[in-house]
Amino acid sequence: MIRTLLVDDQQLVRAGLRMLCESTSDIEVVGEAPHGGEAIRPAGRVKPDVVLMDLRMPGTDGITATKTILGERPATRIVVLTTFDDDEHLYPALAAGACGFLAKDATPAELLDGIRRAAAGGSPFSDDVLRRLVGQAVRSRAERPDLPLTPREREVLGLVGMGLSNADIAARMHVGVTTVKTHVANLMDKTGSPSRVHLAILAVRHDLTPDNGKR
């Protein structure tokens, strides 16, 4: 079971998320919180695998809560739920350690798939959110530097850009998970990327993400 904590200041949103998660056989809602401050305490108590985190909430916001939770439980996977007017919060959430970004208008299937991808070590994205992240990166850095990567590393980077986990990438490339881990570590070192999310943005900026398949 994927133990999931729901954090959103709107009770109706939390209720809808709970109903959706409880309609599955592999996702269990272990807690809810109306703002970041209320999320930090249960995160330490119920030990969620995945946290669905809203960003703009009264009191402690989602970015502060993300930093605090990951500081105490680094293995927790935090997926941000965002709206179209949340652009200014996307990069701070990325820097705080969020592993994925899903739009609040994502379909139920996309949301459930995102929880599963995050739990498996992947980085789930809604396409429009990834485009907005890339757009911010392009605006802040007009030039696109060359990537000194091998063809195999470029292939792995493209698959990371799809939000796939190491196991998914290994299956697609017909190699071992350890080999993929080595490639990802080399990619982070060569590109100076501190996380898989940064790698994913880099993949999209350089048009390395395969057209087929879901991010």
N, C-alpha and C positions, 0 to 999 in steps of 0.2 A: 504493500500500500504506500502511496505517495502522501505523506503527511503535509497538509497545506494550511497556511495561515492567511486569512483574508483581512486586508487593511484598507478601509475606505470610509470616509466620513458620511457617506449616504447609506442609510440602513437598507433602502430598497435595492441598491446595487449589491450590497453584501448578501442580501437574501437571494437575489438572482444568481449570484456566483455560487452560493452554497447549494441551491437547488441543482444547478448545472453539475457541480462536482459530485454531488450525492447521487446523480443519475448514472454514474459509472461504477465499475467494480474495483477500480484500482486507485482511486483518489479519495482520500479521507480528509474532511475539514476538521482540524484539531483546535481551531480557535478563530475569533474575530476581534477586530479592534477598530474603533472609530477615528483614531488618529495615531501618529507615530509613537507618542509617549505611551499609549496603552498597548502598543504592539511589542515594545521592547521587553516588558516583563513576561508576557506569555511566550514570547519566542524563546526565552531562556528556560521556561518551565515545560512547554509541550514539545520543544525540539523539532520544529517543522523542517521538512526537506526543502519545501518551496514556499516562498512568501509572495503573494500577489499584492503589490504595494502601489497605492495611489500616491501622487506627489504633493498636490496642494490640499492640505488639511489644516484645520485650526490647531493651535498648539504646536506640537512637534511635527514638522513636515516629514514627507517621505524620504527626502535626501538625508536629513539628520538621522532618522530612524534606520535607514539602510547602513550608514556608516557605523552606527552603534551596534546593530545586530551582527554585522559582519566582523566587527572588532571582537565580539564575544564568541561568535560561532562562525568562523570563516568558511565552513563547509556548506552553510545555508545558501540556497540559490534564490536570489531575489529578482523577480520579474516585475518591471514597472508597468502600470496601467496608465496610459496617457490619452489626452484629447488633442485636438488640432491646435489649440491655443496654448499648449504647454511647451513650445519649442525652447524657451529660455531655460527650462529646467532639465532638458534632455542631457546636455553635456555634464552638468553637475551631478546628475544621477549616474551617468557613466563613470565619472571620476570617483564616485562614492562606492562603486563596485557592483552595480546592477549587472546581471548576466543577460538580460533580454528586455525588450520593449514591445508591448502589445497595445494596439489602439483599443480604446473602450468600445468602439463599434465593431470589433472583430466578431466573426461568427462563432457560435458555440464550438464548432469543430476546431477552429483555429485556436481558440482559447485552451481547450483541453489538450490539443496537440502541443501547445506552448508549454503547459505545465509538465507534460511528459518529457519533452525535449530538455527542459531545464533540469529536471530530476536526473536525466541520463547524462548530464554534463554538457549539453548543447547550449546554444545561445539563440533563443527564439525571437523573431522579429516580425512585426507587421510590415509589409512592403512599404507603406506610406511613411511609417516612422523611420525606417532605415534610409529612405530617400531624404527625409528632413535632416537626419544626422549627417548624411553625406553632404547635403547642401550647406550645412553650417561649416563643415570641414573645408569645403571648396571655397566658401566666401572668406574664411579666415586664412586661407593659404592658396593664393592664386595659382602657384606652380605645382605641378604634380611630379615629384621626384621619381627617378627611375628606381626600380626594385632589383637589387642584385641577387636574384633568386634562380635556382635551377628549375627546369620544366616541371619536375615532380613537386617541388615546393610551391610553384605557382598553381598547380592542380589542387594541392591540399588547401592552399589559401582560398581558392575559389569555393571549395566545399565548406570551409569554415564560414565563408560569407553567406552560405545558405542556412547557417544556423545548425548544421549537423554536429552530432556528438562524435567523439573519437571512434566509438564503436560503429556508428553509421558510416563514417568516412572509410574505416578499415574494410567494411563489407563492400562498399562501392568500389574501392580500389583493389580489392582482393589481396590485402596485406594484413599483417598483424596489428593489433591495437598499440603495441609497444612502438612499432615503426611510426605510426601516426603521431604518437606522443612526442617522439624524437623530432619529427618534422615540425610540429607545432612549436616546440621549444626553440628550434632553430629559427623559425619564422619570427618569434617574439624577439629573439636576440638580434637578428639581422635588421629588423624594421624598427626596433626600439618600442614595440607595442607592449604595454603592461598587462593586457588582457585579451581574451578571445573576441570581445566586442570591438576593440580597436582593430584587431585583425580583420573582422568582418567588414568594417567600414572601409578599410584599406582595399579589400577585395573588390568592393563595389566601385570605389573611386577609380580603380585601374581596370574595370570591366572584366574581371576574372571570374565572376560568379556565373555558373552555367545557367542558361535560359530555362532549362527544364528542371522540374522539381520545385519543392516549396522551401522557402527560407524558414 
